[in-house]
């Protein structure tokens, strides 16, 4: 549910993505980004995403119109004139994301700490979505799933005793979907 809530708050509420706009969703194979890709397509947007070579087909299967292998291409050299960016990766990817926005474009960030990074450009907007856990938002997640607009991401289950291995997998940032710990 949290991935759906985060994606809805970022894409619908923070970015206010509209039909016909183009959005770049960084790190498309992740759980939040994967949900966001499907949501953006449902809203009628053109979706571009980044992923590693091993995840390109997976991200395309979620509905991305274009997927950039971030190890083979620099997204800032390939893209421009983007309406919105949903940044889920952090680091220098976050600050470089401003480069691809058109004037008046907006970017929202969930992997860059408690506040959005400041753009070097004055003609773009940096946002940090609030993600309140409210009934209406949970119902929106359920509605999207029931309609078939989104599907549940793959879940990789780890025993709590394997937490160190799970952290290594997560840190490598090549996981499809979400990591979940089995507590009992």
C-alpha positions, -999 to 999 in steps of 0.1 A, spaced: 0 0 0 28 24 8 42 23 -27 8 31 -41 3 59 -17 37 74 -24 32 72 -62 -3 88 -60 8 116 -38 38 123 -61 23 119 -95 -13 131 -90 -10 155 -61 25 169 -61 32 169 -99 -5 172 -109 4 152 -140 -21 157 -169 -31 137 -199 -7 144 -228 22 155 -207 56 137 -207 70 124 -174 105 110 -167 103 85 -138 138 77 -125 145 41 -114 116 25 -130 121 -10 -117 116 0 -81 83 -5 -64 72 31 -61 85 40 -96 69 9 -111 35 19 -97 41 55 -108 47 43 -144 14 24 -145 -4 54 -129 11 79 -153 0 57 -183 -35 54 -168 -36 92 -166 -27 94 -203 9 107 -200 39 97 -222 62 79 -198 100 77 -200 120 58 -174 155 48 -165 166 14 -155 196 -10 -157 200 -32 -188 186 -62 -169 154 -44 -161 146 -27 -194 120 -53 -205 104 -53 -171 100 -15 -171 86 -16 -206 61 -42 -195 49 -17 -169 39 6 -197 69 29 -202 70 43 -237 108 47 -236 134 32 -212 169 45 -210 197 22 -198 214 45 -173 246 26 -176 248 30 -214 233 65 -218 232 97 -199 196 107 -197 205 144 -197 220 140 -232 190 121 -246 161 140 -231 149 176 -230 115 195 -228 101 171 -202 70 184 -183 76 165 -151 102 143 -133 95 118 -105 129 112 -90 132 80 -69 169 74 -70 187 103 -52 223 114 -54 234 133 -84 206 118 -105 183 141 -85 201 173 -92 208 164 -128 170 157 -133 164 195 -135 184 196 -167 158 178 -188 128 199 -177 112 224 -200 107 259 -186 79 258 -161 85 220 -156 83 205 -122 101 177 -104 92 158 -72 117 139 -51 114 111 -26 150 98 -24 168 131 -16 161 136 21 134 155 38 134 184 13 137 186 -24 170 197 -38 172 232 -51 174 237 -88 201 259 -103 174 271 -127 148 296 -117 123 285 -144 115 250 -128 98 239 -97 112 214 -71 87 196 -49 87 170 -21 54 151 -18 36 147 15 24 111 18 -4 111 43 -19 77 51 -56 85 46 -86 64 37 -94 82 5 -58 76 -8 -60 40 2 -93 37 -16 -76 53 -47 -49 26 -46 -76 -1 -43 -96 14 -72 -66 15 -95 -58 -21 -87 -94 -33 -91 -98 -15 -124 -66 -33 -136 -48 1 -141 -19 -11 -119 -6 -45 -110 12 -55 -78 50 -54 -82 71 -85 -77 79 -91 -41 112 -107 -30 107 -123 4 136 -126 29 137 -142 63 147 -117 90 179 -137 95 189 -128 59 186 -91 65 222 -84 56 218 -101 22 186 -81 16 204 -49 24 231 -58 -2 204 -65 -28 187 -32 -20 219 -12 -21 228 -26 -55 196 -10 -68 188 -36 -94 158 -52 -77 124 -54 -95 96 -44 -72 100 -46 -34 119 -64 -7 98 -78 22 110 -94 54 92 -124 68 91 -118 105 72 -150 116 
